[in-house]
């Protein structure tokens, strides 16, 4: 492929299909934003590997030419990105182009645009940490939420929200500015011999080493529709996923905190909202070898749209589903007896085992200091129960095993003890019943 000068190159770690769907949505939204800015993405198209690498093509050469000719480079940074050799190679090639451009023009071109796609555990590699991930003009609370959660988790919970739109808009501005202002030197590298920019670094993987999947179903109010009787609405946000039950009501939200705990338990966490189809989804999860957790706001569980679905859940046996109901110790409203009496009527069967030391799958009034531990134990127990219900492994058929020699040969009398009345010795091939 000739050097085509792609408008921008999207660099990301390939995941399972449902994760790549978020990449596709972000890519489409970014193109929409660029077109709104009159960017010429038709004559100089963007590059995403799924669209540009055809069957039978030399994919390493296509990737090398694309990253060596693009005008801007958008990297979806995640633990998997750092651990991917080819993402590190792509980063290294583009960074080398920036270094050459600075040497030729004495200009630092901000054309490598990192996106915090998934949160990291620990420090970033030096090659990543030198870059700015947000615009300084972004709202401080939005900047903090973006840094803690990552863009993909924000897309899960609020894909049309202000924060997601702000990040996509910021990335579009940076791409257009880089593509229109700077003419970086073009190269055609051989990626097979390029050294990864992150070689020698291994970041804790949140997804790739997962040992199971946990579906987190949230039942919580919103700022625009707070629960009936709840006077203090500061704990709610744009969606149920923005519910922050602990004081002060700031990020991380209960949903995101649950995701972190589950990821630390080496499991994948997928968010969903409690709905009328909760039972169907729980049964579907069981068939797919998934466990579940219901993360419930006691205030919203007493009324629709959640009460009927939760009461139906209570009437059935769900051995690999946990229920966790947070409550902050200084939230005086949430310590009213009537609140918990109403909740006990929703969970009439399960209420008897609440906070049972021997059955950790139904926990109510969980304070901030015990949230992580209670949820971690809940996930571990549910995963163990799921493993116990697995179908037994059937080994493939093989040749019939030969008989054990000791079973085919009767014991001989001790030497010298035989007499005229002793039976004759059996031949080595005879057994005690051979004459029958």
NUDOLUM-174794 format. One record per residue (C-alpha): x, y, z; residue in one letter. Coordinates in nm, 4 decimals. Each point is the difference from the previous one (the first is absolute). Layout:
BEGIN
[r [X Y Z] "A"];
...
END
This chain:
BEGIN
[r [0.0000 0.0000 0.0000] "X"];
[r [0.1428 0.3405 -0.0882] "X"];
[r [0.0372 0.2571 0.2729] "X"];
[r [-0.3451 0.1542 0.0006] "X"];
[r [0.0250 0.2548 0.2790] "X"];
[r [-0.2948 -0.1237 0.2084] "X"];
[r [-0.1742 0.2794 0.1896] "X"];
[r [0.0504 -0.1879 0.3268] "X"];
[r [0.0941 -0.3482 0.1131] "X"];
[r [-0.2072 -0.1719 0.2713] "X"];
[r [0.2292 -0.2147 0.2137] "X"];
[r [-0.1624 -0.2379 0.2496] "X"];
[r [0.0309 -0.3459 0.1524] "X"];
[r [-0.2335 -0.2528 -0.1554] "X"];
[r [-0.2386 -0.1518 0.2549] "X"];
[r [-0.3015 -0.2282 -0.0117] "X"];
[r [-0.2819 0.1057 -0.2343] "X"];
[r [-0.2131 0.1797 0.2573] "X"];
[r [0.2985 0.2127 0.1076] "X"];
[r [0.0910 0.0795 -0.3615] "X"];
[r [-0.3571 0.1224 -0.0513] "X"];
[r [0.0809 0.2959 0.2253] "X"];
[r [0.3098 0.0717 -0.2083] "X"];
[r [-0.2160 0.0034 -0.3110] "X"];
[r [-0.2497 0.2390 0.1556] "X"];
[r [0.2734 0.2378 0.1149] "X"];
[r [0.1602 -0.0105 -0.3468] "X"];
[r [-0.3346 0.0825 -0.1662] "X"];
[r [-0.0721 0.2823 0.2469] "X"];
[r [0.3470 0.1457 -0.0511] "X"];
[r [-0.0484 0.0024 -0.3783] "X"];
[r [-0.3350 0.1765 0.0459] "X"];
[r [0.1654 0.2671 0.2127] "X"];
[r [0.2765 0.0476 -0.2561] "X"];
[r [-0.2461 0.0397 -0.2853] "X"];
[r [-0.1840 0.2614 0.2046] "X"];
[r [0.3319 0.1894 0.0059] "X"];
[r [0.0289 -0.0232 -0.3802] "X"];
[r [0.2884 -0.2460 0.0235] "X"];
[r [0.0745 -0.1673 -0.3315] "X"];
[r [-0.0324 -0.3627 0.1070] "X"];
[r [-0.1133 -0.1141 -0.3440] "X"];
[r [0.3013 0.0743 -0.2184] "X"];
[r [0.2247 -0.0703 0.2987] "X"];
[r [-0.1859 -0.2749 0.1873] "X"];
[r [0.0638 -0.1133 0.3533] "X"];
[r [0.1620 -0.3366 0.0695] "X"];
[r [-0.1495 -0.2757 0.2106] "X"];
[r [0.1392 -0.3466 -0.0614] "X"];
[r [-0.3382 -0.1737 -0.0409] "X"];
[r [-0.0887 0.2301 -0.2885] "X"];
[r [0.3340 0.0321 -0.1767] "X"];
[r [0.1627 -0.3430 0.0114] "X"];
[r [-0.1465 -0.2250 -0.2676] "X"];
[r [0.0000 -0.3789 -0.0054] "X"];
[r [0.3330 -0.1340 -0.1209] "X"];
[r [0.1846 0.3291 0.0530] "X"];
[r [0.3413 0.0211 0.1663] "X"];
[r [-0.1486 0.1459 0.3177] "X"];
[r [0.3349 0.0947 0.1552] "X"];
[r [0.0923 0.2044 -0.3060] "X"];
[r [-0.3440 0.1623 -0.0155] "X"];
[r [0.0201 0.0967 0.3676] "X"];
[r [0.3558 0.1259 -0.0374] "X"];
[r [-0.0822 0.2164 -0.3019] "X"];
[r [-0.3091 0.1406 0.1702] "X"];
[r [0.1681 0.0960 0.3266] "X"];
[r [0.2953 0.1328 -0.1983] "X"];
[r [-0.2156 0.2336 -0.2093] "X"];
[r [-0.2912 0.1092 0.2214] "X"];
[r [-0.0291 0.3641 0.1005] "X"];
[r [-0.1241 -0.0675 0.3535] "X"];
[r [0.0097 -0.3013 0.2303] "X"];
[r [-0.2829 -0.0801 0.2446] "X"];
[r [0.0920 -0.2639 0.2595] "X"];
[r [-0.2636 -0.1678 0.2197] "X"];
[r [0.2181 -0.0554 0.3057] "X"];
[r [-0.0737 -0.2965 0.2262] "X"];
[r [0.1904 -0.2748 0.1820] "X"];
[r [-0.0540 -0.2205 -0.3041] "X"];
[r [0.1461 0.2719 -0.2218] "X"];
[r [0.3245 0.0090 0.1972] "X"];
[r [0.0213 -0.3787 0.0003] "X"];
[r [-0.0587 -0.0252 -0.3767] "X"];
[r [0.3298 -0.0185 -0.1928] "X"];
[r [-0.1495 0.1478 -0.3177] "X"];
[r [-0.1675 0.2932 0.1764] "X"];
[r [0.3426 0.0778 0.1456] "X"];
[r [0.1547 -0.0238 -0.3466] "X"];
[r [-0.2599 0.2367 -0.1490] "X"];
[r [0.0597 0.2493 0.2814] "X"];
[r [0.3782 -0.0240 -0.0496] "X"];
[r [-0.0196 0.0660 -0.3751] "X"];
[r [-0.2203 0.3074 0.0390] "X"];
[r [0.1999 0.1360 0.2921] "X"];
[r [0.3163 -0.0350 -0.2069] "X"];
[r [-0.1655 0.2071 -0.2735] "X"];
[r [-0.0755 0.2724 0.2552] "X"];
[r [0.3612 -0.0069 0.1175] "X"];
[r [0.1269 0.0361 -0.3566] "X"];
[r [-0.2434 0.2852 -0.0649] "X"];
[r [0.1192 0.1826 0.3121] "X"];
[r [0.3607 -0.0425 -0.1123] "X"];
[r [-0.0786 0.1430 -0.3443] "X"];
[r [-0.2276 0.2892 0.1043] "X"];
[r [0.0573 0.0545 0.3754] "X"];
[r [-0.3794 -0.0415 0.0419] "X"];
[r [-0.1698 -0.2370 0.2435] "X"];
[r [-0.3003 -0.1227 -0.1971] "X"];
[r [-0.2812 -0.1227 0.2323] "X"];
[r [-0.1097 -0.2620 -0.2508] "X"];
[r [0.0129 -0.3045 0.2280] "X"];
[r [-0.3377 0.0161 0.1746] "X"];
[r [-0.0439 -0.2478 0.2867] "X"];
[r [-0.3473 -0.0955 0.1221] "X"];
[r [-0.0382 -0.1525 0.3448] "X"];
[r [-0.2047 -0.2967 -0.1143] "X"];
[r [0.0152 -0.2234 0.3096] "X"];
[r [0.1395 0.0782 0.3463] "X"];
[r [0.3469 -0.1170 0.0982] "X"];
[r [0.1277 -0.1547 0.3191] "X"];
[r [0.3260 0.1662 0.0998] "X"];
[r [0.2206 0.2390 -0.1963] "X"];
[r [-0.0096 0.0466 -0.3751] "X"];
[r [0.3070 -0.0895 -0.2057] "X"];
[r [0.2283 0.3046 -0.0451] "X"];
[r [-0.0817 0.0228 -0.3712] "X"];
[r [-0.3675 0.0465 0.0905] "X"];
[r [0.0294 0.2140 0.3097] "X"];
[r [0.1632 0.2881 -0.1874] "X"];
[r [-0.3267 0.0793 -0.1822] "X"];
[r [-0.2970 0.2093 0.1103] "X"];
[r [-0.3282 -0.1932 -0.0074] "X"];
[r [-0.2463 0.2852 0.0476] "X"];
[r [-0.0352 0.3628 -0.0962] "X"];
[r [0.0729 0.2372 0.2854] "X"];
[r [-0.3320 0.1733 -0.0607] "X"];
[r [-0.2016 -0.3146 0.0765] "X"];
[r [-0.2183 0.0135 0.3098] "X"];
[r [0.2072 -0.1352 0.2942] "X"];
[r [-0.2669 -0.2505 0.1068] "X"];
[r [-0.0303 -0.1288 -0.3561] "X"];
[r [0.3780 -0.0278 -0.0240] "X"];
[r [0.0118 -0.2039 0.3215] "X"];
[r [-0.2798 -0.2312 -0.1106] "X"];
[r [0.1628 -0.0541 -0.3400] "X"];
[r [0.3347 -0.0821 0.1633] "X"];
[r [-0.1547 -0.2466 0.2452] "X"];
[r [-0.2459 -0.1773 -0.2259] "X"];
[r [0.1392 0.0142 -0.3520] "X"];
[r [-0.2010 0.0812 -0.3119] "X"];
[r [-0.1277 -0.3521 -0.0670] "X"];
[r [-0.1653 -0.0245 0.3427] "X"];
[r [-0.1524 0.3434 -0.0538] "X"];
[r [-0.1413 -0.1231 -0.3316] "X"];
[r [-0.1565 -0.2985 0.1789] "X"];
[r [-0.1859 0.2127 0.2519] "X"];
[r [-0.0745 0.3275 -0.1785] "X"];
[r [0.0847 -0.0141 -0.3723] "X"];
[r [-0.1911 0.3204 -0.0764] "X"];
[r [0.1123 0.1858 0.3124] "X"];
[r [0.1893 0.3260 0.0267] "X"];
[r [0.3284 -0.1616 0.1032] "X"];
[r [0.0159 -0.2406 -0.2946] "X"];
[r [-0.0886 0.2779 -0.2425] "X"];
[r [0.2633 0.2274 0.1550] "X"];
[r [0.2748 -0.2602 -0.0394] "X"];
[r [-0.0916 -0.0800 -0.3618] "X"];
[r [-0.0156 0.3715 -0.0801] "X"];
[r [0.3404 0.0585 0.1599] "X"];
[r [0.1557 -0.2868 -0.1960] "X"];
[r [-0.1558 0.1267 -0.3254] "X"];
[r [0.1435 0.3480 0.0569] "X"];
[r [0.3444 -0.1454 0.0653] "X"];
[r [-0.0125 -0.2254 -0.3080] "X"];
[r [-0.1068 0.2798 -0.2331] "X"];
[r [0.2595 0.2395 0.1403] "X"];
[r [0.2788 -0.2551 -0.0464] "X"];
[r [-0.1124 -0.1109 -0.3460] "X"];
[r [-0.0365 0.3513 -0.1376] "X"];
[r [0.3065 0.1674 0.1527] "X"];
[r [0.2874 -0.2464 -0.0153] "X"];
[r [0.1604 -0.1943 -0.2808] "X"];
[r [0.1816 -0.2827 0.1745] "X"];
[r [0.2696 -0.1948 -0.1840] "X"];
[r [-0.1361 -0.3174 -0.1543] "X"];
[r [0.1628 -0.3390 0.0416] "X"];
[r [-0.0702 -0.3588 -0.0960] "X"];
[r [0.1233 -0.2068 0.2958] "X"];
[r [0.0317 -0.3746 0.0273] "X"];
[r [-0.2027 -0.0700 0.3127] "X"];
[r [0.1562 -0.3427 0.0371] "X"];
[r [0.3264 0.1590 0.1126] "X"];
[r [-0.1344 0.3098 0.1773] "X"];
[r [0.0471 -0.0024 0.3784] "X"];
[r [-0.3136 0.0648 0.2069] "X"];
[r [-0.0031 0.3313 0.1857] "X"];
[r [-0.1152 -0.1920 0.3091] "X"];
[r [0.2417 -0.2908 -0.0197] "X"];
[r [0.0910 -0.1155 0.3489] "X"];
[r [-0.3217 0.1338 0.1552] "X"];
[r [-0.2912 -0.2184 0.1042] "X"];
[r [-0.3137 0.1657 0.1314] "X"];
[r [-0.2570 -0.1800 0.2140] "X"];
[r [-0.2586 -0.1247 -0.2472] "X"];
[r [-0.3599 0.0690 0.0968] "X"];
[r [-0.1640 -0.2045 -0.2733] "X"];
[r [0.2324 -0.2352 -0.1793] "X"];
[r [0.0748 -0.2184 0.3035] "X"];
[r [-0.3583 -0.0099 0.1238] "X"];
[r [-0.1170 -0.3320 0.1438] "X"];
[r [-0.3743 0.0711 -0.0147] "X"];
[r [-0.2722 0.2499 -0.0800] "X"];
[r [-0.2207 0.1826 0.2504] "X"];
[r [-0.3085 0.1906 -0.1103] "X"];
[r [-0.0771 0.2946 0.2283] "X"];
[r [-0.3655 0.1075 -0.0004] "X"];
[r [-0.0623 0.3449 0.1487] "X"];
[r [-0.3266 0.1237 0.1527] "X"];
[r [0.0338 0.3672 0.0947] "X"];
[r [-0.1641 0.3363 -0.0489] "X"];
[r [0.1094 0.3005 -0.2028] "X"];
[r [0.0334 0.3706 0.0723] "X"];
[r [-0.2948 0.0764 -0.2284] "X"];
[r [-0.2165 -0.2723 0.1599] "X"];
[r [0.1158 -0.0498 0.3608] "X"];
[r [-0.1699 -0.2726 0.2055] "X"];
[r [-0.3277 0.0780 0.1693] "X"];
[r [0.0547 0.1314 0.3532] "X"];
[r [0.3705 0.0677 -0.0565] "X"];
[r [0.0690 0.3620 0.0934] "X"];
[r [0.3746 -0.0110 -0.0608] "X"];
[r [0.0492 -0.0469 -0.3751] "X"];
[r [0.3719 0.0832 -0.0111] "X"];
[r [0.0835 -0.3710 -0.0192] "X"];
[r [-0.1527 -0.0363 -0.3483] "X"];
[r [0.1164 0.0950 -0.3480] "X"];
[r [-0.1057 -0.0187 -0.3628] "X"];
[r [-0.0593 -0.3746 0.0005] "X"];
[r [-0.0271 -0.2860 0.2532] "X"];
[r [0.3680 -0.0714 -0.0676] "X"];
[r [0.0895 0.3425 0.1453] "X"];
[r [-0.1400 -0.0873 0.3435] "X"];
[r [0.2506 0.0784 0.2785] "X"];
[r [-0.1423 -0.1401 0.3277] "X"];
[r [0.2891 0.1028 0.2229] "X"];
[r [0.0878 0.3422 0.1379] "X"];
[r [0.1376 0.2181 -0.1388] "X"];
[r [-0.1953 -0.0884 -0.3147] "X"];
[r [0.2866 0.0148 -0.2504] "X"];
[r [0.1601 -0.2448 -0.2359] "X"];
[r [0.0586 -0.2822 -0.0208] "X"];
[r [-0.3639 -0.0984 -0.0291] "X"];
[r [-0.1294 -0.3229 0.1541] "X"];
[r [-0.0148 -0.1615 -0.3444] "X"];
[r [0.3562 0.0929 -0.0910] "X"];
[r [0.1287 -0.0962 0.3429] "X"];
[r [-0.1647 -0.3397 -0.0457] "X"];
[r [0.1719 -0.0367 -0.3368] "X"];
[r [0.3368 0.0698 0.1616] "X"];
[r [-0.0570 -0.2593 0.2736] "X"];
[r [-0.1108 -0.2608 -0.2532] "X"];
[r [0.2958 0.0733 -0.2272] "X"];
[r [0.2328 -0.0379 0.2987] "X"];
[r [-0.1630 -0.3409 0.0539] "X"];
[r [0.1220 -0.0924 -0.3506] "X"];
[r [-0.3482 0.0087 -0.1493] "X"];
[r [-0.1631 0.2068 -0.2723] "X"];
[r [-0.2795 0.2330 0.1136] "X"];
[r [-0.2883 0.0990 -0.2292] "X"];
[r [-0.2518 0.2623 0.1111] "X"];
[r [-0.3744 -0.0211 -0.0544] "X"];
[r [-0.3108 0.1472 0.1607] "X"];
[r [-0.2640 -0.1978 0.1883] "X"];
[r [-0.3011 -0.0305 -0.2295] "X"];
[r [-0.3134 -0.2061 -0.0516] "X"];
[r [0.2139 -0.2619 -0.1779] "X"];
[r [0.2360 -0.0500 0.2954] "X"];
[r [-0.0889 -0.3685 0.0485] "X"];
[r [0.0544 -0.0767 -0.3681] "X"];
[r [0.3402 0.1695 0.0061] "X"];
[r [0.1053 -0.1852 0.3151] "X"];
[r [-0.0957 -0.3325 -0.1571] "X"];
[r [0.1832 0.0980 -0.3175] "X"];
[r [0.3049 0.0849 0.2096] "X"];
[r [-0.0090 -0.3435 0.1642] "X"];
[r [-0.0090 -0.1669 -0.3404] "X"];
[r [0.3009 0.2090 -0.1029] "X"];
[r [0.1874 -0.0976 0.3186] "X"];
[r [-0.0290 0.3514 0.1480] "X"];
[r [-0.0707 0.1091 0.3560] "X"];
[r [-0.1960 0.3131 0.0914] "X"];
[r [-0.0211 0.2723 0.2645] "X"];
[r [-0.2994 0.2238 0.0699] "X"];
[r [0.1209 0.3402 0.1211] "X"];
[r [-0.3061 0.1573 0.1586] "X"];
[r [-0.0963 0.3395 0.1355] "X"];
[r [-0.2400 -0.0765 0.2873] "X"];
[r [-0.2015 0.3124 -0.0807] "X"];
[r [-0.0793 -0.0960 -0.3582] "X"];
[r [-0.0589 -0.3720 0.0656] "X"];
[r [-0.3263 0.0753 0.1832] "X"];
[r [-0.1722 0.1492 -0.3054] "X"];
[r [-0.0313 -0.0575 -0.3709] "X"];
[r [0.1638 -0.0428 -0.2417] "X"];
[r [0.2120 -0.2319 0.2168] "X"];
[r [-0.2279 -0.1475 0.2684] "X"];
[r [-0.1822 -0.2575 -0.2155] "X"];
[r [0.3194 -0.1300 -0.1620] "X"];
[r [0.1810 -0.0294 0.3352] "X"];
[r [-0.2976 -0.1712 0.1674] "X"];
[r [-0.0109 -0.2502 -0.2863] "X"];
[r [0.3722 -0.0611 0.0494] "X"];
[r [-0.0654 -0.0670 0.3684] "X"];
[r [-0.2512 -0.2760 -0.0778] "X"];
[r [0.2560 -0.2074 -0.1898] "X"];
[r [0.3215 -0.1726 0.0953] "X"];
[r [0.3110 0.1730 -0.1390] "X"];
[r [0.3045 -0.1812 0.1430] "X"];
[r [0.2597 0.2012 -0.1960] "X"];
[r [-0.1549 0.3479 0.0370] "X"];
[r [0.0931 0.2344 0.2822] "X"];
[r [-0.1913 0.3007 0.1332] "X"];
[r [0.1804 0.2980 0.1529] "X"];
[r [-0.1811 0.3019 0.1478] "X"];
[r [0.2344 0.2858 0.1001] "X"];
[r [-0.0778 0.2483 0.2765] "X"];
[r [0.2207 0.2795 0.1346] "X"];
[r [0.0272 0.0320 0.3756] "X"];
[r [-0.0478 0.3798 -0.0020] "X"];
[r [-0.2984 -0.0033 -0.2365] "X"];
[r [-0.2686 0.0475 0.2652] "X"];
[r [-0.2867 -0.0366 -0.2493] "X"];
[r [0.1157 -0.3493 -0.0908] "X"];
[r [-0.0059 -0.1272 0.3563] "X"];
[r [-0.3763 0.0382 0.0390] "X"];
[r [-0.1660 -0.3247 0.1104] "X"];
[r [-0.2788 0.0383 -0.2534] "X"];
[r [0.2500 -0.0083 -0.2883] "X"];
[r [0.1328 -0.3421 0.0979] "X"];
[r [-0.3418 -0.1330 0.0951] "X"];
[r [-0.1203 0.0824 -0.3508] "X"];
[r [0.3072 -0.1669 -0.1487] "X"];
[r [-0.0662 -0.3134 0.2078] "X"];
[r [-0.3422 -0.0269 -0.1652] "X"];
[r [0.1624 0.0054 -0.3441] "X"];
[r [0.2463 -0.2756 0.0976] "X"];
[r [-0.2289 -0.2076 0.2204] "X"];
[r [0.1864 -0.3286 -0.0538] "X"];
[r [0.3579 0.1285 -0.0165] "X"];
[r [-0.0406 0.2404 0.2907] "X"];
[r [0.0311 -0.2899 0.2435] "X"];
[r [0.3600 -0.0583 -0.1102] "X"];
[r [0.1120 0.3634 -0.0047] "X"];
[r [0.3573 0.0426 0.1229] "X"];
[r [0.0197 -0.3700 0.0837] "X"];
[r [0.3605 -0.0807 0.0859] "X"];
[r [-0.0306 -0.3345 -0.1809] "X"];
[r [-0.1792 0.1284 -0.3104] "X"];
[r [0.1705 0.3147 -0.1362] "X"];
[r [-0.2230 0.0532 -0.3063] "X"];
[r [-0.2574 0.2306 0.1619] "X"];
[r [0.1508 0.3071 0.1666] "X"];
[r [-0.1977 0.3060 0.1135] "X"];
[r [0.1034 0.3305 0.1588] "X"];
[r [0.3583 -0.0434 -0.1220] "X"];
[r [0.2068 0.3016 0.1026] "X"];
[r [0.2780 0.1615 -0.2011] "X"];
[r [0.2804 -0.1726 0.1883] "X"];
[r [-0.1355 -0.3491 -0.0650] "X"];
[r [-0.1285 0.0399 -0.3575] "X"];
[r [0.3107 -0.1403 -0.1704] "X"];
[r [0.0448 -0.2962 0.2345] "X"];
[r [-0.3672 -0.1020 0.0023] "X"];
[r [-0.0239 0.0178 -0.3771] "X"];
[r [0.3288 -0.1831 -0.0537] "X"];
[r [-0.1115 -0.2896 0.2232] "X"];
[r [-0.3392 -0.0024 -0.1728] "X"];
[r [0.1602 -0.0299 -0.3438] "X"];
[r [0.2402 -0.2732 0.1142] "X"];
[r [-0.2753 -0.2104 0.1578] "X"];
[r [-0.2257 0.0380 -0.3048] "X"];
[r [0.2842 -0.0977 -0.2344] "X"];
[r [0.0785 -0.3062 0.2139] "X"];
[r [-0.3644 -0.1064 -0.0001] "X"];
[r [-0.0119 0.0405 -0.3756] "X"];
[r [0.3059 -0.2235 -0.0338] "X"];
[r [-0.1671 -0.2645 0.2181] "X"];
[r [-0.2977 -0.0126 -0.2358] "X"];
[r [0.2163 -0.0600 -0.3062] "X"];
[r [-0.0742 -0.3133 -0.1988] "X"];
[r [0.2435 -0.2858 0.0737] "X"];
[r [0.2809 -0.0428 -0.2472] "X"];
[r [-0.0438 -0.3094 -0.2181] "X"];
[r [0.3329 -0.1483 -0.1016] "X"];
[r [0.0369 -0.1364 -0.3541] "X"];
[r [-0.0235 -0.3743 -0.0463] "X"];
[r [0.3285 -0.1888 -0.0142] "X"];
[r [0.1226 -0.3603 -0.0177] "X"];
[r [-0.1243 -0.2438 0.2632] "X"];
[r [0.2467 -0.0159 0.2881] "X"];
[r [0.1679 -0.3425 0.0492] "X"];
[r [-0.0966 -0.1924 0.3155] "X"];
[r [0.2183 0.0504 0.3012] "X"];
[r [0.2256 -0.3065 0.0442] "X"];
[r [-0.0838 -0.0394 0.3682] "X"];
[r [-0.3674 -0.0442 -0.0857] "X"];
[r [0.0661 -0.2873 -0.2415] "X"];
[r [0.2411 -0.2039 0.2108] "X"];
[r [-0.1090 -0.1628 0.3284] "X"];
[r [0.2332 0.0234 0.2923] "X"];
[r [0.2408 -0.2932 0.0256] "X"];
[r [0.0490 -0.1872 0.3232] "X"];
[r [0.3314 0.0550 0.1696] "X"];
[r [0.2817 -0.2267 -0.1260] "X"];
[r [0.0203 -0.3346 0.1708] "X"];
[r [-0.3450 0.0087 0.1591] "X"];
[r [-0.1779 -0.1936 -0.2691] "X"];
[r [-0.1220 -0.3496 0.0787] "X"];
[r [-0.1770 -0.2836 -0.1733] "X"];
[r [-0.3324 0.1649 0.0723] "X"];
[r [0.1029 0.3419 -0.1362] "X"];
[r [-0.1563 0.1002 -0.3326] "X"];
[r [0.2338 0.0163 -0.2989] "X"];
[r [0.1370 0.3412 -0.0951] "X"];
[r [-0.1927 0.1872 -0.2624] "X"];
[r [0.1783 0.0886 -0.3179] "X"];
[r [0.0939 0.3685 -0.0388] "X"];
[r [-0.2810 0.0547 -0.2468] "X"];
[r [-0.2736 -0.1613 0.2034] "X"];
[r [-0.2205 0.1702 0.2486] "X"];
[r [-0.1978 -0.1484 0.2847] "X"];
[r [-0.3162 -0.0299 -0.2091] "X"];
[r [0.1531 -0.1131 -0.3281] "X"];
[r [-0.1444 -0.3507 0.0255] "X"];
[r [-0.3558 0.1195 0.0241] "X"];
END
